């Protein structure tokens, strides 16, 4: 036997009316537009969305880089159990190399070719006078273990770049 109750005689059935589609569209369209515009704005203002440092640079050989900036790059390698990147170079022109060390616009930038992420050397490590033939280095954090043995990077110095430099481990 069923215990369901029967509606009272004469009572109107309680059925749901379909929502007014115009009213729903009037509410949803502005909300969706706000979400889209907000997402685009947040992405554009994100600090991770920097311009590619390779843009506007000239592709050069290692010899041309040495002639421009007075250094011969010996090594870009992962060290300290993968936590640091060593940028090692030999001075071939102390005056030009000194400019690189003292001009923040000329400090080396490594661009990871797979991701486009830039690793910037923010401060020089050397305060002494650079000597012809001397070997010097920069250390920078290997943020998020971005580089590994065999990774390819582009080295950017000022308005010049060397592509496809293989990282050593």
C-alpha positions, 0 to 999 in steps of 0.5 A: 500500500502506498502512503503517497498523498493525493493532491486536494481536489480543486488545488492547482498542481505545483509545477515549475515554470521554465526560467525566463531565458531573456532574464537569464541571458541578461544576467549571464552575459555581463558576468561572462564578459567580466570574467573574460576581461578580468582574466585577460587583464590579469594575464597582461599585468602578470609579472611573469609576462615579460617581453622576450629579451631576445627581441631586437638582438642580433644573432652573433657567433662566439667570436663576434660576442668576444669582439663586442663584449671582451669575453669568451664564454667557457661554460654554462653549467649546472653545479651545487647539486643542480641548485646553481648555474655557473656562467664562466668566461675568460677576459679577452678585452679587459675594457669591454669586459669591465663595461659588461660587469658595470652596466646593468643592461649588459649583464648576461641573461640566459633564456631557456630555449624550451620554455622562453623563461629568462634567468637574469644575473642581477648583480656582478660578483667581481669588484676587482679589476679584470685581467687579460686572460683571467677567468671569472664567473657568475653564479645564479640560482637555478630557479625551479630546476629550470636547467639540466645537463644538456639543456639549450639556452640563448645567451643575451648580452646587451643587443647580441645573442648566441643561440643553442648553447648547451648546458653542462652538468 
